[in-house]
Amino acid sequence: MHFSGRHKTVVGGREGLKIISRILKHEKVKRVIFGQIEAKGSRSGHGLRFKITRIDLKGNIRAVLSHGSSNQEILIVTKASSREEGERIAKEIMELLV
């Protein structure tokens, strides 16, 4: 696995790492960069959630991994060269996680 960022802590512990591992298995994913973990609101007791929030012009994907009231932004660096290719990769990643 190839992680980057200031730290290697992932929201959701082992389950969060399983999601990241599946994402990293995609042939067009270069690396995953973890953002800071933030506590928002009071959603305690809810399971692990993964949501793609946007795709930039170069095809890299921003997503949020949430568990309870903790949220973590994740940047998925891809081999894509355009937003359209990034959208295709994002769709394939979501299919991997179902």
MIPALO-726728 format. One record per residue: chain; z, y, x of N, C-alpha, C in turn. Coordinates in steps of 0.2 Angstrom, whole numbers, plus 5000, padded with zeros to 4 digits. Each point is the difference from the previous one (the first is absolute). Example, Ala and Ser with C-alpha at 12.3 -4.5 7.8 and 13.67 -1.06 7.14 Angstrom:
BEGIN
ATOM  kette    nz    ny    nx   caz   cay   cax    cz    cy    cx
ATOM      A  5039  4972  5066  5000  5006  4996  5000  5006  5004
ATOM      A  4996  5005  4998  5001  5006  5004  5003  5005  4996
This chain:
BEGIN
ATOM  kette    nz    ny    nx   caz   cay   cax    cz    cy    cx
ATOM      A  5000  4994  5004  5000  5006  4996  5000  5006  5004
ATOM      A  4997  5005  4998  4999  5006  5004  5003  5006  4996
ATOM      A  5007  5002  5001  5003  5005  4997  5000  5007  5005
ATOM      A  5000  5005  4997  5001  5007  5003  5005  5004  4997
ATOM      A  5002  5006  5003  5004  5004  4997  5006  5001  5004
ATOM      A  5005  5004  4997  5006  5002  5004  5005  4994  4999
ATOM      A  4999  4996  4995  5005  4994  5000  4996  4994  4996
ATOM      A  5004  4995  5000  4997  4994  4997  5003  4997  4994
ATOM      A  5004  5004  4997  5004  4999  4994  4995  5000  4994
ATOM      A  5001  4995  4996  4995  5000  4994  5004  5000  4994
ATOM      A  4999  5004  4995  5003  4999  4993  4999  4993  4998
ATOM      A  5006  4998  4997  4999  4993  4997  5001  4994  5004
ATOM      A  5002  5002  5007  5002  4994  5005  4994  4995  5000
ATOM      A  5002  4994  5000  4995  4994  5001  4994  5001  4995
ATOM      A  5002  5001  4994  4994  5001  4995  4995  5005  5001
ATOM      A  5003  5006  5003  4996  5005  5002  4995  4998  5006
ATOM      A  5003  4997  5005  4997  4997  5005  4994  4995  4998
ATOM      A  5002  4996  4995  4994  4996  4998  4994  5003  4997
ATOM      A  5002  5006  4997  4994  5004  4997  4996  5003  5006
ATOM      A  5004  5003  5005  4996  5003  5006  4996  4994  5003
ATOM      A  5003  4994  5001  4997  4995  5003  4993  4998  4997
ATOM      A  5000  5000  4993  4994  4998  4997  4995  5006  5001
ATOM      A  5002  5006  5000  4996  5006  5001  4996  4999  5007
ATOM      A  5004  4998  5005  4998  5000  5007  4995  4994  5001
ATOM      A  5000  4995  4995  4995  4995  5001  4993  5002  4998
ATOM      A  4999  5005  4996  4994  5003  4998  4996  5001  5007
ATOM      A  4994  4998  5000  4996  5001  5006  4998  5007  5002
ATOM      A  5000  5005  4995  4998  5007  5001  5006  5004  5001
ATOM      A  5007  4997  5000  5006  5004  5002  5001  5000  5007
ATOM      A  5001  5006  5003  5001  5000  5007  5008  5000  5001
ATOM      A  5004  5004  4997  5007  5000  5001  5003  5003  4993
ATOM      A  5007  5000  5000  5004  5003  4995  5005  5004  5003
ATOM      A  5000  5006  4998  5005  5005  5003  5005  5002  4994
ATOM      A  5007  4999  5002  5005  5001  4995  5002  5007  5000
ATOM      A  5002  5003  4994  5003  5006  5000  5007  5000  4999
ATOM      A  5003  5006  4999  5008  5000  4999  5001  4997  4993
ATOM      A  5006  4997  5000  5003  4997  4993  5004  5006  4997
ATOM      A  4998  5001  4994  5003  5005  4996  5003  4997  4994
ATOM      A  5006  5003  4998  5004  4998  4994  4998  5005  4994
ATOM      A  4997  4997  4995  4998  5005  4994  5003  4997  4994
ATOM      A  5003  5005  4996  5002  4998  4993  5006  4995  5000
ATOM      A  5000  4996  4995  5006  4995  4999  4997  4993  4997
ATOM      A  4994  4998  5003  4997  4994  4997  5003  4994  5004
ATOM      A  5006  4998  4999  5003  4994  5003  4998  4994  4996
ATOM      A  4999  4995  5003  4999  4993  4997  4993  4999  4999
ATOM      A  4995  5004  5002  4993  4998  4998  4998  4997  5007
ATOM      A  4995  4996  4998  4997  4996  5006  4995  5004  5004
ATOM      A  4997  4996  5005  4996  5003  5005  4993  5002  4997
ATOM      A  4998  5006  5001  4994  5003  4997  4995  5002  5006
ATOM      A  4994  4999  4999  4995  5003  5005  4994  5004  4996
ATOM      A  4999  5006  5002  4995  5004  4997  4996  5004  5005
ATOM      A  4993  4999  4999  4996  5004  5004  4999  5007  4997
ATOM      A  5002  5005  5004  5000  5007  4998  4994  5004  5001
ATOM      A  4996  4999  5006  4994  5003  5001  4996  4997  5006
ATOM      A  4994  5002  5000  4996  4998  5005  4996  5006  5003
ATOM      A  5001  5001  5007  4997  5006  5003  4993  4999  5001
ATOM      A  4997  5005  5003  4992  5001  5001  4998  4995  5005
ATOM      A  5005  4997  5005  4998  4996  5005  5001  4992  4997
ATOM      A  5003  4999  4994  5001  4994  4998  5007  4997  5001
ATOM      A  5004  5004  5003  5007  4998  5001  5004  5000  4993
ATOM      A  5005  4996  4999  5003  4999  4994  5007  5002  5001
ATOM      A  5003  5004  4995  5007  5002  4999  5003  4996  4994
ATOM      A  5005  4998  5001  5004  4996  4995  5007  5001  5000
ATOM      A  5004  4998  4995  5007  5001  5000  5003  4993  4998
ATOM      A  5005  4998  5004  5003  4994  4999  5007  5002  4997
ATOM      A  5002  4997  4994  5006  5002  4997  5005  4994  4998
ATOM      A  5006  5001  5001  5005  4995  4998  5006  5004  4998
ATOM      A  5002  4999  4993  5005  5003  4998  4999  5008  5000
ATOM      A  5004  5004  5003  4999  5007  5000  4997  5002  5007
ATOM      A  4999  4995  5004  4997  5002  5007  4992  4999  5000
ATOM      A  4997  5005  5003  4993  5001  5000  4998  5001  5008
ATOM      A  4995  4997  5002  4997  5000  5006  4993  5001  5000
ATOM      A  4997  5005  5003  4993  5001  5001  4997  4996  5005
ATOM      A  4995  4997  4999  4996  4996  5005  4993  5002  5001
ATOM      A  4998  5001  5006  4993  5001  5002  4997  4994  5002
ATOM      A  4994  4998  4997  4997  4994  5002  4993  5003  5003
ATOM      A  5000  4999  5007  4994  5002  5004  4995  4994  4999
ATOM      A  4994  5002  4998  4995  4995  4999  4994  5001  5005
ATOM      A  4995  4996  5000  4994  5000  5004  4994  5004  4995
ATOM      A  5002  5002  4995  4995  5004  4995  4998  5006  5003
ATOM      A  4994  5002  4998  4997  5007  5003  4999  5005  4994
ATOM      A  5002  4998  4994  4999  5004  4994  5005  4999  4995
ATOM      A  5001  5005  4996  5005  4999  4994  4998  4994  4996
ATOM      A  4993  4999  4998  4998  4995  4996  5001  4993  5003
ATOM      A  4999  4999  5007  5002  4994  5003  5008  4999  5000
ATOM      A  5004  5005  5000  5007  5000  5000  5002  4998  4993
ATOM      A  4997  5002  4995  5001  4998  4993  4999  4993  4999
ATOM      A  4995  4997  5003  4998  4993  4999  5006  4996  5004
ATOM      A  5002  5002  5006  5005  4997  5003  5007  5000  4996
ATOM      A  5001  5006  4997  5006  5001  4996  5000  4995  4994
ATOM      A  4994  4999  4997  5000  4995  4995  5001  4993  5002
ATOM      A  4997  4998  5006  5001  4994  5003  5008  4998  5001
ATOM      A  5003  5006  5003  5007  4999  5002  5004  4999  4994
ATOM      A  4999  5003  4994  5003  4999  4994  4999  4993  4997
ATOM      A  4994  4998  5001  4999  4993  4998  5004  4995  5004
ATOM      A  5001  5001  5007  5004  4996  5004  5007  5000  4998
ATOM      A  5003  5005  4997  5007  5000  4998  5001  4998  4993
ATOM      A  4995  4998  4996  5002  4998  4993  5002  4992  5001
